[in-house]
Amino acid sequence: MHSPKTPIKTSGWLYLWLLIMAILVWGEHQGYLDSVESANLKFWSKSHWVSTDQSKVVRVLDISFDLNGLDKIKLLAKKFPHATFGFMGRYDNDFLDRLSQPDLIELAEKSVLLSENNSSSASSISRTPSKLDHLLGLVNLNPLPEMKRLNWRVSSHAKFAVQPSSSHSSNQLIWRSDDKYYPSFIGQLIINYERSKLQHDSTVIPILSSQNALSMGKHGYHFGYRGEIYTRGQKPEAAPYRELLDDFTLVPNAIILIDDMTNSQSVDLASSLSSLVNGNYLYSSGSILLSKYLLMIFLLVGIFWMKNLSVKKQLTIILSGLLILFLLQSFFVSQLLWFSVSLIILLCLVSWLLQLGYCAEAKLFVEQNNRQNKLLSDATPLFYSTQNLEKLLPYIEQSCPDLALIDRVYEIAIEAEAHHNASLAKKLHEWILSHNKRFSPSLDRMAELASSQNEETELDQTLVIEADGKKATTQVNSILNVTNFGRYQVDGILGKGAMGVVFQGVDPRINRYVAIKTLQLNDELDGQSLVETRQRFFREAETAGNLSHANIVTIYDVGEEKQPNSNQTLGYIAMDLLTGAPLSEYIKQEKLLPPSLIYQLMIQMTDALEYAHRQKVIHRDIKPANIIYDDDLQRGTLTDFGIAYMSDHSKTKTGTIMGSPYYMSPEQILGVKIDGRSDIFSLGVTFYQLLSGHLPFTGESIASVAFHITKTKHEPVKKWNNKLPSSAVRITNKAMHKEADKRFQTMQEFKQALINALKRDYKKSPLS
């Protein structure tokens, strides 16, 4: 059996971890971890990724975008005919109009103007089709912001390229708008730069591949899965206009950036462009992204599985993992790939701290659980011996047991079997198997108990316990093959009663259908027991046969029938075949009758029992199963007078206990002389159960139920149904008072209380 564990799914640690993980992943996607990435990049920017001996980008700061500045740019264009020009600043209309004149077409075609709110003539970039585009490719590119504010302009030969102001936008080569892709400012400069190396061959078309690369002929520029690159941050050379005219070291097809220093992104754009053309940049491909998440999952699983190690060993493993991540990042940097570890490190550290918190809570849980199991193990025998185990059962059922507690509960289950308390034994064995499916002793006992699982329990039976402690319940050994009882022909079997099988029969003389209640006078009974059992059985016919009331079953005949080919004799009583169902069918929460109807039925029963008591008959076995309810007539009929008591001359021995345990009065349990107030108590229990669907006194054994009936106070009936009127509480409490002198003293008094409550609470009169 496994040791008890903290239920992590309900402890909150799992959901806290999922929440933090979602926040961190979302934060990385939104760029909130960029500051952490920047610190990491600064460290690697000190390393020498790729060296270059020639400057390919130069930045000029002393030229403005007016007509005078345009003349200076014309001189630079003549000096460097193969150079690519990029303009970063504010352009007035005169400058733009002059740049569009025919004599400046050649300069305009190799120039790119940075645009924020101006119109642009940049055309979209074609891309190669790929089945993986939607999984690994360009669908992840950052979209072009504020696209609706731009009106495309095609009159100028110069290219206006959009570079929106956003975090790290200076590192973007491509922007997406719906399903089309456009170059950013530095992207368009790269395209012009590559064309300049091919003598401005306009037939070279830029292609956007599914592997996130901008290809120009045989040369290509890779960028990340979201369109970004990670630059070294190296600023290009800044040269004054006059010095640049005399410079002969500049690469012929270099990129010359004219910057009037009015654009906030100009420095970052110049640095990114310099890194691109000199090959000093990193990018993160789709495969790197996939590798990152696979590694992250592997590390998170590893953190979970190392929870059984000491904190010192866990810390060593965490530090070793960080070192491995550093070495792995170093390897990828050498391959010009950027492997982001910020998210992995944060998730691993947070997960480790949460795991430490979970383990600390689990340790406290195990310690507390061990103390609770010890307490339950010690208390179980004591509660069982005092008939109060049902009070402890909820705590046992909610526990996470160890072997010691399971062994103790098994011992109690065996004791319950020895005391003929099969329901408790079964419940305890089921609990054991729910925690230890391979506990063979309980498996064996459950197999044996299963054979009798459909039998009625002692607590539901009508019992007769003699003064010497012997139980005299009748057990039916077999289905009897009988065709008739006297003149009554048998049509079938209705069921099993308190003292035998009940058949359905018919009187052929008058075609009357009857219920035939039988008693198998068994040879297994000794002579005295046989006589007493027979007397009790025929007393029902004698008692009920002398009663004539609309709500008491009618007796037609009584007799004995000897079984063919047997020495055994069957006693039988032929009585009215009632239509309807016993009220025991209406004691479950989902099938309860309306309270006003229950009041009506109880009035009928008090009237019937008032009549019986005047005839000196005390029923002694009132319960829902012995009241047949006819829904069509809305009438209840009292049955089963098999253990009725004649108060004018007792036919039972002193000290004999008779009745159904759940419904017995305290006098019945104590075996003292009883009177009609005992039936008042039992009818009060029946009233309580019909109203609430609960018994007022319960227990796992006869002794336990008897203890509660005689010693403990029941819960108010409104606890189970707060919609009941106050009269329900008042009447049930008075009817079930443990002292007979404090109950209703007669059924007439009980009936009048019900009638008054029915009229006051439900505005109804008793049914006629």
C-alpha positions in Angstrom: 0.0 0.0 0.0 1.3 3.5 -0.9 2.0 6.1 1.6 -0.6 8.9 1.9 0.0 11.9 -0.3 -1.2 15.4 -0.5 -4.0 15.6 -3.1 -2.2 18.0 -5.4 -5.2 18.5 -7.7 -7.2 20.0 -4.9 -4.4 21.6 -2.8 -4.0 24.7 -5.1 -0.4 24.2 -5.9 -1.1 22.8 -9.4 -3.4 25.6 -10.3 -1.0 28.2 -9.0 1.7 26.7 -11.1 -0.5 26.6 -14.2 -1.5 30.3 -13.7 2.1 31.5 -13.3 3.2 29.4 -16.3 0.5 30.9 -18.5 1.4 34.5 -17.3 5.1 33.9 -18.1 4.4 32.4 -21.5 2.0 35.2 -22.4 4.5 37.8 -21.0 7.2 36.5 -23.3 4.9 36.6 -26.3 3.9 40.2 -25.5 7.6 41.2 -25.0 7.5 41.8 -21.3 10.6 39.6 -20.9 12.6 41.7 -23.4 14.5 43.5 -20.7 15.7 40.2 -19.4 16.6 39.2 -23.0 18.5 42.5 -23.5 20.7 41.8 -20.4 21.5 38.4 -21.8 22.2 39.8 -25.2 24.6 42.4 -23.8 26.7 39.6 -22.4 27.0 37.8 -25.7 27.4 41.1 -27.6 30.9 41.3 -26.1 31.9 38.1 -28.0 33.2 38.4 -31.6 30.6 36.7 -33.7 31.7 37.7 -37.2 34.5 40.1 -38.1 34.7 42.4 -41.1 37.5 44.5 -42.4 35.5 46.9 -44.5 32.7 49.3 -43.5 29.5 48.7 -45.4 27.3 51.2 -43.7 28.0 54.9 -43.0 25.9 57.5 -41.2 25.9 61.2 -42.2 24.5 63.6 -39.7 25.1 67.1 -41.2 22.7 67.0 -44.1 19.1 68.2 -43.8 16.1 67.3 -46.0 15.7 70.5 -48.0 16.8 71.6 -51.4 20.2 72.5 -50.2 20.6 69.1 -48.6 19.4 67.5 -51.8 22.3 69.1 -53.7 24.7 67.6 -51.2 23.1 64.2 -51.6 23.5 64.5 -55.5 27.2 65.1 -55.0 27.5 61.9 -52.8 25.5 60.0 -55.4 28.0 61.0 -58.1 30.9 60.1 -55.8 29.4 56.7 -54.9 27.3 55.7 -58.0 26.7 52.1 -56.7 25.8 53.1 -53.1 22.3 52.7 -51.6 20.8 55.7 -49.8 18.5 55.7 -46.8 16.8 58.9 -45.6 15.8 59.1 -41.9 14.1 62.3 -40.9 11.4 64.8 -41.8 10.9 65.6 -45.5 9.2 68.7 -46.7 7.0 68.8 -49.9 9.6 70.7 -51.9 12.2 68.0 -51.1 9.8 65.2 -52.2 8.7 67.0 -55.3 12.3 67.7 -56.4 13.3 64.1 -55.7 10.6 63.0 -58.2 12.0 65.1 -61.1 13.4 63.2 -64.1 17.0 64.3 -63.5 16.9 62.6 -60.1 15.2 59.4 -61.1 18.5 57.4 -60.8 19.1 58.7 -57.2 15.4 58.1 -56.3 15.5 54.5 -57.5 18.4 53.6 -55.2 17.0 55.5 -52.2 14.6 54.4 -49.4 12.8 56.9 -47.2 11.7 56.1 -43.7 8.0 56.6 -43.4 5.9 56.8 -40.2 2.7 58.6 -41.4 3.6 59.4 -45.0 2.2 57.4 -47.9 4.4 54.7 -49.3 5.0 53.0 -52.6 6.6 49.9 -51.2 5.3 46.8 -52.9 4.5 43.4 -51.2 7.0 40.6 -51.2 6.1 37.3 -52.8 6.8 34.1 -50.9 7.4 30.5 -51.8 4.4 28.2 -51.0 4.9 25.6 -48.3 2.7 23.1 -46.4 4.4 24.1 -43.2 3.7 27.8 -43.5 0.9 27.7 -41.1 2.8 25.7 -38.5 6.4 27.0 -38.6 6.5 29.8 -41.0 5.3 33.3 -41.7 2.0 33.3 -40.0 3.9 34.1 -36.8 5.3 37.4 -38.2 4.4 40.5 -36.3 1.6 42.4 -38.1 2.0 45.9 -39.5 0.4 48.4 -37.0 -1.7 51.3 -38.1 -2.0 50.0 -41.6 -5.3 51.7 -42.3 -3.7 55.1 -41.9 -1.4 54.6 -44.9 -2.4 55.5 -48.5 -0.1 53.9 -51.0 1.6 56.3 -53.3 3.1 55.2 -56.6 4.1 58.5 -58.3 7.6 58.7 -56.8 10.4 56.4 -57.8 11.8 56.5 -54.3 10.6 53.7 -51.9 8.8 54.8 -48.8 9.2 51.9 -46.2 7.2 51.8 -43.0 8.9 51.4 -39.7 6.3 51.7 -37.0 7.3 52.9 -33.6 7.1 49.9 -31.2 9.4 48.0 -29.0 12.2 46.3 -30.9 10.7 47.4 -34.2 14.2 48.4 -35.4 15.0 44.6 -35.5 12.1 43.8 -37.9 12.8 43.0 -41.5 9.3 42.1 -42.6 5.8 43.2 -41.6 2.6 41.4 -42.2 -0.8 42.9 -43.2 -3.5 40.3 -43.5 -2.0 37.7 -45.9 0.5 40.0 -47.5 4.1 40.8 -46.4 6.0 44.1 -46.8 9.6 45.1 -46.1 10.4 47.4 -43.2 12.8 50.3 -43.7 15.9 48.2 -43.1 14.3 45.4 -45.1 13.8 47.6 -48.1 17.4 49.0 -47.7 18.7 45.3 -47.8 16.7 44.7 -51.0 18.2 47.8 -52.7 21.6 47.0 -51.3 21.6 43.5 -52.8 20.4 44.9 -56.1 23.2 47.4 -56.1 25.7 44.6 -56.0 24.1 43.3 -59.2 24.2 46.8 -60.8 20.7 47.6 -59.8 19.2 44.6 -61.7 15.5 45.1 -61.1 14.8 41.6 -62.4 16.1 40.2 -59.1 12.9 39.7 -57.1 13.0 39.3 -53.3 11.5 36.0 -52.2 10.2 35.3 -48.7 10.8 31.6 -48.0 8.8 29.5 -45.6 12.0 29.1 -43.5 11.8 32.9 -42.7 14.6 34.0 -45.0 14.6 37.0 -47.3 16.3 35.7 -50.5 17.9 37.9 -53.2 19.3 35.7 -55.9 21.9 33.4 -54.3 22.1 35.5 -51.1 19.7 35.4 -48.2 19.0 37.0 -44.8 17.5 34.8 -42.1 15.3 36.3 -39.4 13.3 35.0 -36.5 10.0 33.1 -36.5 8.3 36.4 -35.5 10.3 38.5 -38.0 12.9 39.7 -35.6 16.7 39.6 -35.4 19.1 40.0 -32.4 21.8 42.5 -33.3 25.2 43.1 -31.8 24.4 46.7 -31.2 27.5 48.0 -33.0 26.9 51.6 -34.3 28.0 52.3 -37.9 30.7 54.8 -38.6 29.5 58.5 -38.5 31.2 60.7 -41.1 30.8 64.4 -41.9 29.7 65.2 -45.4 33.0 66.8 -46.4 35.1 64.0 -45.1 32.9 61.4 -46.9 33.5 63.1 -50.2 37.3 62.6 -49.8 36.9 59.0 -48.4 38.3 56.3 -50.7 38.0 53.4 -48.2 34.2 53.0 -48.3 32.9 49.9 -50.0 31.6 50.9 -53.5 28.1 49.5 -52.9 27.8 50.6 -49.3 24.7 51.9 -47.6 24.8 55.7 -46.8 22.3 56.7 -44.2 21.3 60.4 -44.2 20.0 61.3 -40.7 18.7 64.7 -39.6 18.4 63.2 -36.0 14.7 64.0 -35.8 13.6 60.3 -35.7 13.8 58.5 -32.3 14.6 55.2 -34.0 17.4 56.3 -36.2 20.3 55.2 -34.0 18.8 51.7 -33.4 17.9 51.3 -37.1 21.5 52.3 -38.1 22.9 49.7 -35.7 20.6 46.9 -36.8 21.3 47.6 -40.5 25.1 47.6 -39.8 24.8 44.3 -38.0 22.7 42.8 -40.9 25.0 43.7 -43.8 28.1 42.8 -41.8 26.7 39.4 -40.6 26.9 40.4 -37.0 23.4 39.3 -35.9 21.5 36.3 -34.4 18.1 34.9 -35.3 15.8 32.4 -33.7 14.3 29.9 -36.1 11.1 27.8 -35.8 13.2 24.7 -34.9 15.0 26.7 -32.1 11.5 27.6 -30.8 10.5 23.9 -30.8 13.7 22.9 -29.2 13.2 25.5 -26.5 9.8 24.3 -25.5 10.8 20.6 -25.6 13.7 21.3 -23.3 11.5 23.4 -21.0 9.0 20.5 -20.7 11.9 18.1 -20.0 13.3 20.3 -17.3 9.9 20.9 -15.7 9.2 17.1 -15.5 12.7 16.7 -14.0 11.9 19.2 -11.3 8.8 17.3 -10.4 10.5 14.0 -10.2 13.4 15.2 -8.0 11.0 16.2 -5.2 12.1 13.2 -3.1 15.7 14.4 -3.0 17.1 16.7 -0.3 17.0 20.5 -0.9 20.8 20.5 -1.2 20.8 18.0 -3.9 18.0 19.8 -5.7 19.9 23.0 -5.6 22.9 21.3 -7.0 20.8 19.9 -9.9 19.3 23.3 -10.5 22.7 25.0 -10.7 24.0 22.3 -13.0 20.9 22.8 -15.2 21.6 26.5 -15.5 25.2 25.8 -16.4 24.1 23.4 -19.2 21.7 26.1 -20.5 24.6 28.6 -20.6 26.8 26.1 -22.5 23.9 25.3 -24.9 23.3 28.9 -25.6 27.0 29.4 -26.2 26.9 26.6 -28.8 23.9 28.2 -30.6 25.5 31.6 -30.6 28.6 30.2 -32.3 26.1 29.0 -35.1 24.6 32.5 -35.3 21.4 31.3 -33.7 19.7 32.8 -30.7 18.5 30.3 -28.1 16.3 32.2 -25.6 16.6 30.9 -22.1 14.9 33.6 -20.1 11.5 31.9 -20.0 13.1 28.5 -19.3 15.1 29.9 -16.3 12.1 31.8 -14.8 9.7 28.8 -15.2 12.2 26.4 -13.8 13.0 28.6 -10.8 9.3 29.3 -10.1 8.4 25.6 -10.5 11.2 24.6 -8.1 10.1 27.1 -5.5 6.4 25.9 -5.8 7.6 22.3 -5.6 9.4 23.1 -2.4 6.2 24.6 -1.0 4.2 21.6 -2.1 6.7 19.2 -0.5 6.6 21.2 2.7 2.8 21.0 2.8 2.9 17.3 1.9 5.2 16.6 4.8 2.8 18.4 7.2 -0.1 16.4 5.7 1.7 13.1 6.2 2.5 13.9 9.8 -1.0 15.0 10.5 -2.5 12.0 8.7 -0.3 9.6 10.7 -1.6 11.2 14.0 -5.2 11.0 12.8 -4.8 7.4 11.7 -3.4 6.6 15.2 -6.3 8.4 16.9 -8.9 6.6 14.7 -7.2 3.2 15.2 -7.4 3.7 18.9 -10.9 5.1 18.9 -12.6 2.5 16.6 -12.8 -0.4 19.1 -14.1 2.0 21.8 -16.8 3.5 19.6 -17.9 0.1 18.4 -18.1 -1.3 21.9 -20.3 1.6 23.0 -22.6 1.3 20.0 -21.5 4.7 18.6 -19.4 3.6 15.6 -21.7 5.4 13.2 -20.5 8.7 14.7 -16.9 7.8 13.9 -17.6 6.4 10.4 -17.6 9.8 8.6 -14.1 10.5 9.9 -12.8 7.0 8.9 -14.3 7.4 5.4 -12.6 10.7 4.9 -9.2 9.5 6.1 -6.2 8.4 4.1 -5.5 5.2 6.0 -2.3 3.3 6.7 -2.0 -0.4 7.1 -2.5 -0.2 10.9 -5.9 1.5 10.5 -7.0 -0.9 7.8 -6.1 -3.9 10.0 -8.1 -2.3 12.9 -11.1 -1.7 10.7 -10.9 -5.2 9.4 -11.0 -6.5 13.0 -14.2 -4.5 13.7 -15.7 -5.8 10.4 -15.1 -9.4 11.6 -16.7 -8.6 15.0 -19.7 -7.1 13.2 -20.1 -10.3 11.2 -19.9 -12.3 14.5 -22.7 -10.1 15.9 -24.8 -10.7 12.8 -24.5 -7.1 11.7 -23.9 -7.8 8.0 -24.7 -4.3 6.8 -21.9 -2.7 8.9 -19.5 -5.5 8.0 -20.1 -5.0 4.3 -19.7 -1.2 4.6 -16.3 -1.6 6.4 -15.0 -4.2 3.9 -16.0 -1.9 1.0 -14.1 0.9 2.6 -11.1 -1.2 3.0 -11.2 -2.4 -0.6 -11.6 1.2 -1.8 -8.2 2.0 -0.4 -6.5 -1.4 -0.9 -8.0 -3.4 -3.8 -5.8 -6.4 -3.1 -6.6 -6.8 0.6 -7.4 -10.5 0.3 -9.1 -11.0 3.7 -11.8 -8.4 2.8 -12.1 -9.8 -0.7 -12.9 -13.2 0.7 -15.4 -11.8 3.2 -17.2 -9.7 0.6 -17.6 -12.7 -1.6 -19.4 -14.5 1.2 -21.5 -11.5 2.1 -22.5 -10.9 -1.5 -24.6 -14.1 -1.5 -27.0 -12.5 1.0 -26.9 -8.9 -0.2 -30.5 -9.0 -1.4 -31.9 -10.3 1.9 -33.7 -8.1 4.3 -31.6 -6.8 7.2 -32.4 -7.4 10.8 -33.1 -3.7 11.3 -35.8 -3.8 8.7 -37.5 -7.1 9.9 -40.1 -7.5 12.5 -38.3 -9.2 15.3 -39.5 -11.3 18.3 -36.8 -11.6 21.0 -37.7 -13.8 23.8 -36.8 -13.1 27.4 -33.9 -15.5 27.2 -32.4 -13.6 24.3 -33.4 -16.0 21.5 -34.6 -14.5 18.3 -37.8 -16.0 16.8 -37.9 -14.6 13.3 -39.2 -17.0 10.7 -37.0 -17.8 7.7 -38.5 -19.1 4.4 -36.4 -22.0 3.2 -37.9 -22.3 -0.3 -40.6 -21.2 -2.7 -43.5 -23.4 -1.7 -45.2 -25.4 -4.5 -48.7 -25.1 -3.2 -51.8 -24.9 -5.4 -54.5 -24.1 -2.9 -55.2 -23.2 0.7 -58.6 -24.6 1.7 -61.0 -23.3 -0.9 -58.6 -20.6 -2.0 -56.7 -21.3 -5.3 -53.2 -19.9 -5.6 -52.6 -17.5 -8.5 -49.0 -16.5 -7.6 -46.6 -15.1 -5.0 -46.9 -11.5 -3.9 -43.8 -11.4 -1.7 -42.4 -12.2 1.7 -44.0 -10.9 4.9 -42.7 -10.7 8.4 -43.7 -14.3 9.2 -43.8 -16.1 5.9 -44.6 -16.1 2.2 -47.6 -14.0 0.9 -49.6 -15.5 -2.0 -52.2 -14.1 -4.2 -55.3 -16.3 -4.4 -58.9 -16.3 -5.4 -62.1 -17.6 -3.8 -63.8 -19.4 -6.7 -67.2 -19.4 -5.0 -67.6 -15.6 -5.2 -64.7 -14.7 -7.5 -63.0 -12.7 -4.8 -59.3 -12.1 -5.0 -57.4 -12.3 -1.7 -54.0 -12.1 -0.2 -53.0 -15.3 1.6 -50.4 -14.9 4.3 -48.7 -18.1 5.3 -46.6 -19.5 8.1 -44.3 -22.5 7.5 -44.5 -24.5 10.8 -40.9 -25.8 10.6 -39.8 -29.0 12.1 -36.5 -27.2 13.0 -38.4 -25.4 15.8 -38.6 -27.2 19.1 -42.0 -28.0 20.6 -42.4 -24.8 22.7 -41.2 -22.5 20.0 -43.6 -24.1 17.5 -46.5 -23.6 19.8 -45.6 -19.9 20.5 -45.0 -19.2 16.8 -48.3 -20.7 15.8 -50.1 -18.7 18.5 -48.5 -15.4 17.3 -49.5 -16.2 13.7 -53.1 -17.0 14.4 -53.4 -14.1 16.8 -53.3 -11.8 13.8 -56.4 -13.5 12.4 -58.1 -13.4 15.8 -57.1 -9.8 16.5 -57.6 -8.2 13.1 -60.7 -10.4 12.4 -62.4 -8.7 15.4 -61.7 -5.2 14.0 -63.9 -3.6 11.5 -62.6 -0.3 10.2 -62.2 1.4 6.8 -58.4 1.8 7.4 -57.7 -1.7 8.8 -57.3 -4.7 6.6 -60.2 -7.1 6.5 -59.7 -10.8 7.4 -61.8 -13.3 5.6 -60.6 -16.7 6.7 -57.9 -18.6 8.7 -56.7 -22.2 8.6 -54.0 -24.8 8.2 -53.0 -26.7 5.1 -50.7 -29.7 5.1 -48.1 -29.8 2.4 -48.4 -32.8 -0.1 -45.8 -35.5 0.5 -44.5 -33.7 3.6 -45.0 -33.7 7.3 -44.9 -29.9 7.4 -48.1 -27.8 7.8 -48.7 -24.3 6.5 -50.9 -21.9 8.5 -52.7 -19.3 6.4 -54.8 -16.2 6.7 -56.9 -15.0 3.8 -57.3 -11.2 3.8 -58.4 -8.4 1.6 -56.1 -8.0 -1.4 -55.2 -4.3 -1.2 -54.4 -2.2 -4.2 -51.6 0.3 -4.0 -48.1 0.2 -2.4 -46.7 0.3 1.1 -45.7 3.7 2.4 -42.1 2.3 2.5 -42.0 3.2 -1.2 -42.3 6.9 -0.3 -39.6 7.4 2.3 -36.8 8.3 -0.2 -36.0 12.0 -0.8 -37.0 11.9 -4.4 -40.3 10.1 -3.8 -41.7 11.9 -0.7 -45.4 12.6 -0.7 -46.7 16.1 -0.3 -46.7 17.1 3.5 -50.5 17.9 3.5 -51.2 14.4 2.1 -49.0 12.8 4.8 -51.0 14.7 7.5 -54.2 13.3 5.9 -52.8 9.7 6.0 -51.6 10.1 9.6 -55.1 11.3 10.6 -56.5 8.1 9.0 -54.0 6.0 10.9 -54.7 7.7 14.3 -58.4 7.1 13.7 -57.8 3.4 12.9 -55.5 2.9 15.9 -57.9 4.9 18.2 -60.6 2.3 17.2 -58.1 -0.6 17.7 -57.1 0.7 21.1 -60.8 0.9 22.2 -60.9 -2.8 21.3 -58.0 -3.4 23.6 -55.6 -4.1 20.7 -52.1 -2.5 20.5 -50.5 -3.0 17.1 -46.8 -2.9 18.3 -45.4 -3.0 14.7 -46.4 0.3 13.1 -44.1 1.3 10.3 -44.4 2.5 6.6 -44.1 -1.0 5.3 -47.3 -2.0 7.2 -49.4 0.8 5.8 -50.7 0.3 2.3 -51.4 3.5 0.4 -54.0 3.6 -2.4 -53.3 6.7 -4.5 -56.6 6.6 -6.3 -58.6 6.6 -3.1 -56.0 8.6 -1.2 -56.5 6.1 1.6 -54.1 4.2 3.9 -54.8 0.8 5.3 -53.1 -0.7 8.3 -51.9 -4.3 8.0 -49.8 -6.9 9.8 -51.3 -7.5 13.3 -49.1 -10.5 13.7 -47.5 -9.3 17.0 -50.5 -7.3 18.2 -50.9 -7.1 22.0 -54.3 -7.7 23.7 -54.1 -5.3 26.7 -56.9 -7.0 28.6 -55.0 -10.4 28.8 -51.4 -10.7 27.7 -50.5 -13.7 25.5 -46.8 -13.0 25.5 -44.2 -13.8 28.2 -42.9 -11.0 30.4 -39.7 -9.5 29.0 -40.4 -10.5 25.4 -39.4 -7.7 22.9 -41.4 -7.5 19.7 -41.3 -4.9 16.8 -39.2 -3.4 14.1 -36.0 -1.9 15.7 -36.1 1.5 14.0 -39.8 2.1 15.0 -39.9 0.6 18.5 -40.9 2.7 21.5 -38.5 2.8 24.5 -41.0 0.6 26.4 -40.8 -2.1 23.8 -37.0 -2.0 23.8 -36.9 -2.3 27.6 -39.4 -5.1 27.5 -41.7 -3.5 30.0 -45.5 -3.5 30.0 -46.8 -1.3 27.1 -50.1 0.5 26.3 -51.4 2.5 23.4 -48.8 5.2 23.9 -46.3 2.8 22.4 -48.1 2.9 19.1 -48.2 6.7 19.4 -44.3 6.7 19.5 -44.1 4.3 16.5 -46.6 6.4 14.5 -44.6 9.5 15.4 -41.4 7.8 13.9 -43.4 6.9 10.8 -44.7 10.5 10.5 -41.1 11.9 10.9 -39.7 9.6 8.2 -42.5 10.2 5.7 -42.0 14.0 6.1 -38.2 14.1 5.9 -37.0 10.9 4.2 -34.8 10.2 7.3 -35.2 8.1 10.4 -35.0 9.9 13.7 -32.9 7.1 15.3 -30.3 5.2 13.3 -27.4 2.9 14.0 -25.4 0.0 12.6 -26.8 -2.6 14.9 -29.9 -3.4 16.9 -28.1 -2.5 20.1 -26.9 0.8 18.6 -30.5 1.8 17.5 -31.9 0.8 20.8 -29.4 3.0 22.6 -30.3 6.0 20.6 -34.1 5.4 21.0 -33.8 5.2 24.8 -30.9 7.7 25.4 -30.3 10.3 22.7 -32.3 13.2 21.3 -33.4 13.1 17.7 -32.8 16.0 15.2 -35.8 18.3 14.6 -37.6 17.2 11.4 -37.2 20.7 9.9 -33.4 20.0 9.7 -34.1 17.8 6.7 -36.8 20.0 5.2 -37.0 23.7 6.3 -40.2 24.2 4.3 -42.2 22.1 6.8 -44.5 24.0 9.1 -43.6 24.4 12.8 -46.5 22.0 13.6 -44.4 19.1 12.1 -41.7 19.7 14.7 -44.1 20.1 17.6 -46.2 17.0 16.8 -43.3 14.7 16.1 -41.4 15.8 19.2 -44.4 15.2 21.4 -45.3 11.9 19.8 -41.7 10.6 20.2 -41.0 11.8 23.7 -39.0 9.1 25.5 -41.3 9.4 28.6 -44.7 7.9 27.8 -46.4 10.3 30.2 -45.2 13.3 28.1 -46.5 12.0 24.8 -50.0 12.3 23.4 -51.9 10.2 25.9 -54.5 8.9 23.3 -54.7 8.5 19.6 -57.7 10.9 19.7 -55.4 13.6 21.1 -52.8 12.8 18.5 -55.5 13.0 15.7 -56.9 16.3 16.9 -53.4 17.9 16.8 -53.0 16.7 13.2 -56.4 18.0 12.2 -55.8 21.4 13.8 -52.3 21.7 12.0 -53.8 20.6 8.7 -56.5 23.3 8.9 -54.1 26.0 10.1 -51.1 25.3 7.9 -52.7 23.9 4.7 -56.3 25.2 4.9 -57.6 21.7 4.3 -60.1 19.4 6.2 -59.5 15.7 6.8 -60.6 13.4 4.0 -63.9 11.6 4.6 
